[in-house]
């Protein structure tokens, strides 16, 4: 987009950026009880969403629902004031959350989760609203029947096609979930390729590392959970930095440490400090749990967004927009950890360890 075309979107993103909760304020909530967290959130941009929760329904799930509603409102507002190729990228990003909703519904069908509880985890983004998801779930007697109803719903045709083409069973949803993720990131990748100049380069940095983080999760799951190698290859996300051969070579290595060292060696040629730091960190933490390693991947995405926001603050470009959306989502992820940890009375140290914060925090 030309600078003139950013005149509507940039001021609004700048205002929303000012509403983000500081790292210190997030850390102050570690170990606080649910009521204290609720009171703190009433002093933030989430106030109106929190106030809509009836007193007798106040719990961690209803608070999560309020957070999701806030993110959807923010994304929809930014999409409204964008245009052209940038708008297409933002709409493609919205597709990630549609995929998340589909996965939530399928998991709910598999575990026979309470319908009201399941629907509270739906992020109100996309062509289906909560009532439509509710109707699908209430009409489903199994995962297979949920899949059949989704395949004939008002979902994006590309998503419906993935659902139809990938078999699902009651035992495992993983392969279908990976196929859905790949469809979402392929659409994001295609939309980014249509951007020009600096916008194209920045978008690849911000969103590319997010896709590669998913690829690495697939590889690490293959190593730690005996995930089939041929299937792992099939579901790699589109990468802007590495070709398929790099990931396939990583699959052949014996353990996480050797994978991290190999990826670090390859990353040295990309001249990308975030990739280098990420693999160096994973190499040192290779004996940690899968969730801790995935936290490192997510933190790298956060660091990339923060760096992009600082580096390109003075320019009219897509970087500031994409970085803000990532920061907003990480904020919500952290708040969910705080809320759930508080309700379940998890030790403060464990809650803080699960947060995705800057490295120096």
N, C-alpha and C positions, 0 to 999 in steps of 0.2 A: 504494500500500500504506500501511496505517496504521503508526505507529512500532512497535507491538507485533509486527507481521508482519515487521519487519526484524531482530528480535532474533537470528535464526539466521544470516542472510546477512551482516550488517554486520561482526561481529567477524571472520569468516573473510576477508572482503575486506580488512579493515584489516591482518590478519596477512600476507596475500599482498602487499599494498602495500609492507610493510617489506622484503620480499625483493627488490624491484626493484633493479637495478644503477644506481649513481649515474652521472651524466654524466661526472664526473671519472674514474671507474674505466673507463667505456667508452672514453674518449679515451686512457687509458693503454694500451689494447690496440691502438691504431692502429699499424700497422707491425710488430707482433710476429709471430713465426712461429707456425704452427699448433699446435705442441706447447705453446708458452707460453700461447696462448689456451685450449687445452684445460685446462691446469693451473689457469688463472684461473677457468674455469667450474666446476671441481671444488669451488671455495669458494663457490659460489652455489646457488640453488634448482634449478639444472639438474644437480647432481651425480649423482643416481641415474640420470637419463636418459643422461648421458654415460658412466657406468660400464657401462651395458649394451652399449656398442659393443665388439665383439671387437677385440683389438689389430690383427689383420690386415685389418680392415675400416675402420679409422680413416681418414677423409678428410673433405673439406668436405661431401659429400652425406650421410654418416652423421651428422655433427654437426648438419646442418640437420634431419634426420629427428628427432633427439633434441629439438631446440628445438620442432618442431611437436608432438611428443608431450607435451611439458611444457605447451604452451598448451592443448591439448585436455583434459588432465587438470584444468587450472585452471578452464576454462570449465565442464566437466562438474560439477566440485565446486560451483561457484557456482549452477549451474542446480538441482542437487540440493537445495540449501537455500533456494531461492526458491519463490515461489508466486504464484498468481493472474495478473494482467495483466503483472506484472514478469517472471514466468517465461516467459510467451508472447513478450515482447520478446527475452529472452535466447535462446530457441529460434529466433526469427526471425533473430537475429544469427548463430547457428550455421549458418543456411542460406547465409550468405555463403561460408563455408568449404566447404560442400558444392559450391557453384557453382565455387569455386576448384579443387576436386578434379576436377570434370567437365571443366573447361578444361584442367587438367594432363593428363588422360587423352587428350583429343582432340588436344592438341598433340603428345603422345608418339606417337599413332597417325599423325599427319601427318608427323612427322620420322623415324619408325621408330626412336625412341629405345629403348635397351636397357630391357627390362621392369623389371628389378630397380632400375635407376637411376630410372625413372619413378615406381615405387611408393614410393620413399623420399621423394618430394615430396608424397605424399598426407598430408593432415592428418586424423588419425583422429577425425573428427566426422561424425555423420549415420548414416543407416540402412545404408549400405554400408561394410563393413570392407575392409581392404587386400587380403585374399584375393579378395574379390568384384571389386574393381577390377582385380586381377591377371588374374583369369579372363576378364574382358571384354577387356582389352588383348591377352592371349595368343590370344584367339579372333578377333581382328579383323585382317583383311588390309588394311583401308583406313579412312579417316576415316568413310566412309559406313557401313561395317559396324559400327564402334564406336558410331556414333549409333543404329543399329538395336538393338544390344544394350542400350544405355543406356535406350532408350525402352521396353524390356520388363523393366527391372530393378526393384529394390525402392526406387528413388529416390522422393522426394515426387512425387505425381501432378502437382502444378503444374509441377515441373521437367521431368517427362517430357513434359508437354503442350507446353512451350516448345520442347523438342528436336524434337518431331514437327512442329510448325508452322513452324519456321524451317529453310529449306533450307541445306545445308552442302555445300561442295565442297573438293577438295584444295588449291585455290589460297588460299582465305581462310576463316578461322574467325571473323573479327572481328564480323560481323553476328550470328552465333549467340551469341558471347560477350557482346555488348551486350544481346541479348535476355535472356540468363540473368541478367546483372547487374540488369536492370530488374525481372525477376521477384523476385529476392531483395530488392531495396530496396522494391518495392511491398509485399511481405509485412511488412517492417520498418515501413514507414510505416503500414500498416493496424493493426499491433499497438500502435504508439505512440499512435494516435488513440483507443485504448481506455483509455489512462492518464488519470488525473484530476489536476487542480490542478498543483502544482509539478512532479510527476513528468512530466507531459505537456510542460510548458515546457522542462524541462532536457533531456529525451530529444530534443526537436526541435533544441536547440542542439548537442548532442554528435553525434548521428547525421545531422542535416540538413546540416551542413557537409561531412560525408563524402560524402553523395550529390551535393551540388553540386560537389564537387571532381571527381567522375566526369563530371558534365555538362560542366564546363569542359575536361576532357581530351578529350571528344568534339568540342567546338568547336575546340580547338586542333589536333587531328588533322585535322579537316576543312580547316583553313586550311593546314596544313603538309604534308599527305599526300593532298590532293585527294579527301577522303572525300565521298561523295555527300550533298548537302544534305538531300534528302528523307528519306534513311535516318537521317541524324543526328537530325532532328526526331523520328523515330519512336521512338528509343531513349533519350530523356532520362529520367533518374531522377526520381521524385517529389521535389519541392522544398517545403520548409516556408517558404521566404523569397521565392522568385521564382516568377512564373507562366510558363507556356510562352512567352508573347509576349516576355518579356525575353530568353530564350535564343534565340528565333527572330530577334529583332532583332540579337543579337550575331553570329549566323551571317552576316548581311548585311554586316558591317563588313569592311574590306579586310585588316586585319592584327591581330596579337596586341596591339600597343600600343593601337590604337583600341578593341579589345574590352575590354581591361583598364580603359581610361579610361571607357568607357561603363558597365561593371559597377561601377566605383568611384562614378560619379555616382548610379546606382540604389541602391547600398548606403548612400549617405549618408542615404537615407530610412528605412533599416531600423533605424538606431540600434544597429548591431552592430559593435563595434570590430574584431572579428576579420576580418570581411568587408572592411572598409575597409582595414585594414593589408595584407591579402592582395592586393587588387587594386592598391594603391599600390606594393607590392613587385614585382608582376608587371610593372607599367607601366615600372618602372626597369630590369627585367631582361628586357625583351621580346625582345632579340636573343640571349638565351641558348638553349641546346638545349632540346628538348622535355622531356628527362629532368630538366634543371635546373628548369624551370618546374613540372613535376609535383612536384618536391621541395618547392617553395614551397607548393603545395597541401597536401601531406601535413604539412608543418610547421605550417600553420595549424590543421589538425585536432589535432595534438599540443598546440599552445598552448591551444586551446579546452578540451581535456580537463584540462590542468593548471590552468587558471583555474577550471573547474567544481569540480574536486576541492578547491581552496583555499577557494572561495566558500561551498560547501555542506557543508564538513567537519563542522560541528556539528549538521547536520540528518539525520534519517533519510529518505533519498530515493534515487531511482534514479541520480542523477548520479554519486555516488561509485563505484557499481558499474560504470556504463558507462565512466566516465573511466579507472578502473583497467584494464579490459579493453583499452581503446585503448593505454594506456601499456605494458601487457604486450606487446601486438602490435608496437608501435614498437620496444620493446627487442629483440624477436626479429628484426625487420627489420634493425636496426642490427648485431646480432650476426652475422647472415647476411652483411651487407656486409663486416664485419671478417674473417670466416672465408674467404669466397671471395676477397676482395682479398689476403689473406695467402697463400693457396695459389697464386694466380696471380701473386704478386709485383708487384702493382700499387703504384705510388708512394703513400706514406703521405698525401701532400697530396690525391690524388684519392680515396682511401678516405674521408678525413675529410670531404671535400666531399659525398660521397654519403650521409653519415649524416643522419638526421632528428633534430635536437636542438633545444633551446630557442634562441631568437634570441640570447640573451646568452651562449651557450656558445662 
